[in-house]
Structures are given as C-alpha cells and as structure tokens.
Amino acid sequence: MEKKAIPYGRQHITPDDINAVIETLQSDFLTQGPKILEFEKVFADYIGCKYAVAVANGTAALHLNALVLGVKPGHKVITTPITFAASANCVRYCGGEVIFADIDPESYLLDIHAVRKLLESSPKGTYQGIIPVDFAGRAVDLEAFRSLADEFGCWIIEDSCHSPGGYFIDSNGNKQRCGNGNFADLAIFSFHPVKHIATGEGGMITTNNQELYQKLLTLRTHGIVKNDGLYQNSVDFAIGAPLGKSEQSTVFSEPLTAHRSPFTAYPLWYMEMQDLGYNYRITDLQAALGLSQLQRAEEGLLRRIEIASRYQKAFNGLDFIKHQSGVIEGHAYHLYILEVENRLELYNHLRKKQIFTQIHYIPIHLMPYYRQFGWKVGDMPYAENYYKHCISLPMYPTLSNEDQDFVIKQIQNFYEA
Ligand SMILES: Cc1ncc(COP(=O)(O)O)c(C=O)c1O
C-alpha cells in the first residue's frame, strides 16, 4: 500500500465542527447573523483584548487596518521580508510605500535594531508605521517595538496570523499574548486551513482602541453606518418627506431643529454609506466553525509544542543543521523550521517519500513586484541567507508520533547516506 502523504500543515475537523456548521445551515442566518458576534467575543476573550472584528480573510484584515490607520500615497511603512506577501501588500493597497528591514538571523523576526537604524537615519515623521510579524508562531517583543514606535510617532500593526496563543514575557515578567492590543494598535489573524484555527477562509482583527474598532465595523460593510446618533442626512430626507428649502441642497450636519417637520425619528430601514468600504464580512457558517475550533485551541497548541520538542530532540547538535526553531517559551509553532545544507535535494528527497515540506518564505523584497521599486539581491543579507537554507517540516496537531518519526528518519537517512 502506498504511504499516505504527510503535508507540512493541515486542518483538523471534528464531528462537533461539522455539527456546528450544519446547525448554522439550518438556522435563519447564513451571514450577518449571531454567530459572528459570538465568535468575535470568544476570540477576544481567548486573545485577551477588548475588541475583535471577524472578516473574510487575513488579507482583508490587513487592508482594513491600513485603511483605518490612514495609510496613503507618500506614507512609508516598515516590515520584514520574511513573511507572507500580504503583510506588505496592505500598504500598497492604500498607495503607501513598503520599506523592508532585515530579520534577526536567530529568531527570524523583524530585527528591531535594523528598524531603529532606519528610523534614526531620516527626519522624524518620515515613517508612519511598523508591521512586525509573529513569524512561524514566535512572538515579537512588542513592548520594545512600542517604545521605539512612540519615539518616532509610528503606529504598529501586529501580524499574528501564525501565533494565536503565543506570547512574549514583558519587562515586568508578565505574559503578553499575541494580538492582545496592549502594545500594537491593531493585530490580525488568519483562519486559512493550515493555521491554528481553520474556517476555510477567514480572519480576525483585534484591538483595544474603541475608535479604530468602530471604523473597522463600518469599513467591513461598505462604509455603511446604521446608528441614529451618527447620521448626517436629516430625518426628513430619510423619511422621504417634502424637503424644506435648505434641505434641497447638501444637508450634512444640519441641526434637526432647523426643520419644522413632525418627524423626529429615522425610519427603521434607514442607513447611510458614509465612507468607501468593502464587503469583507465572514459568514455565519465560518464563524460557527471558528467557534467550535476555538474550543480546541489550547489542546492544539500543546500538541504543536510537543511536536516541536520532539523535532528539537531529534536534530539537536547534528552537523547538517545550521539552525532550528528550537523550543522557545511562548512560541505557538505554526511552523517548525530547520536551516540545512543541500535544502533543494532534501526537499526533493522528502517529496519522493510523500513528505511535503514547504519553504517559508521567499523574501518579499525580491518578488518581481517589489523589485520594480528598486529592491535587489544583497539588500537584506540575513533574510536572503535564511531563504537559502530554510525548510518547514510537517507541523499540525493531528500529525502522529509515528508519522513524525518517519519524517525525522527520512531526514537523517538523507544526510547519513
Ligand atoms: C503572516 C501572514 N500574514 C497574512 C496572511 C494572509 O492571510 P489570508 O490567507 O487569510 O488572507 C497570511 C496567510 O498565509 C500569513 O501567513
């Protein structure tokens, strides 16, 4: 019998997950129903933040973040080249400029010293924001980034797609969970099937900032506001009553008392599109699945940590290993990465054995799209060197010890042959 394929990551769907989706399919709401708010509340509790906004995917989450933080042409935003392209692209969607800073070769995270160097080399106000990424599941020290960002008047978007449940220890010895909003202005998560929580497509924005939260809710649904206290058009207009003279032209901000209309309340159908927003909503089906998956989030995280420690033990000190993810407190292990010699040959050898590893990531500054802005080989030496050697091993909660041992054995065989 042919050996079954072992991917680098995969979702875990249980009968409870399936029942949760079926129940929602049989309910009154497939979208814009109660499951979304419930998912947001439970997710906010899990992460430890005040507000959460569920959206269509992680990329939509990043785009909305860039919009509410006011990114526009001429703005410069710093991020890492070792991440998925969406972390940078959100700046381009709004016309801003992406400035890459190199990674720390030990943690693979955006190097705060490289960011400081950039910020110090230009007049204050040159850069508007920083997007650190909790890459592979390892939490960025956001306390340090916050104080740097404050020094230079920058906002922070934390890309936490890889790290629900991850944390770093702050200077007071407290655990700071990824996306908890204590340091970053906004954080985002993805629920793509290889992530910790899978909803097919899906994403979440978390924050402690009420003003940003309100803006996000509006922009998620076309820029539409449904709130009597915030309308800009008059009640008369909304009702369809004959308009007074002053009503025939623009009516923005006109006090309602100026009209002698008997109508004082907006009709229930009324809503206003006050901004150019999008349809970035998640469905209730996905929210129901996400809620069900969230119940197993801790369990999945513990299994990921266990798998990481088995890899650590198996490869520690072997001479073909240049570096490995290791076992780090607070690491959420979306990925377990080895840096090795002969990476291409190893990758192909493993594929022949039905083990499908992956490379995370091709440095974004060298993607043809970003090269057009002048980025070139040699700009990010640590990221480029990392890319030559990195390989992401199978890592997902349902990976059995037996399959993991098979992966380990095949890697050892390759180098010992
Ligand atoms: C670090 C990072 N940021 C953003 C995204 C985008 O998320 P999505 O695929 O849900 O749009 C991903 C997804 O792969 C990611 O890994």
The ligand as a Gaussian input file, in Angstrom:
#p B3LYP/6-31G(d) Opt

LIG

0 1
 C        1.907000      36.099000       8.069000
 C        0.658000      36.124000       7.244000
 N        0.032000      37.300000       7.056000
 C       -1.104000      37.381000       6.336000
 C       -1.674000      36.270000       5.747000
 C       -2.903000      36.405000       4.924000
 O       -3.974000      35.668000       5.430000
 P       -5.103000      35.081000       4.465000
 O       -4.531000      33.958000       3.676000
 O       -6.185000      34.625000       5.432000
 O       -5.579000      36.203000       3.613000
 C       -1.059000      35.026000       5.924000
 C       -1.641000      33.809000       5.324000
 O       -0.993000      32.929000       4.847000
 C        0.143000      34.958000       6.669000
 O        0.780000      33.777000       6.852000

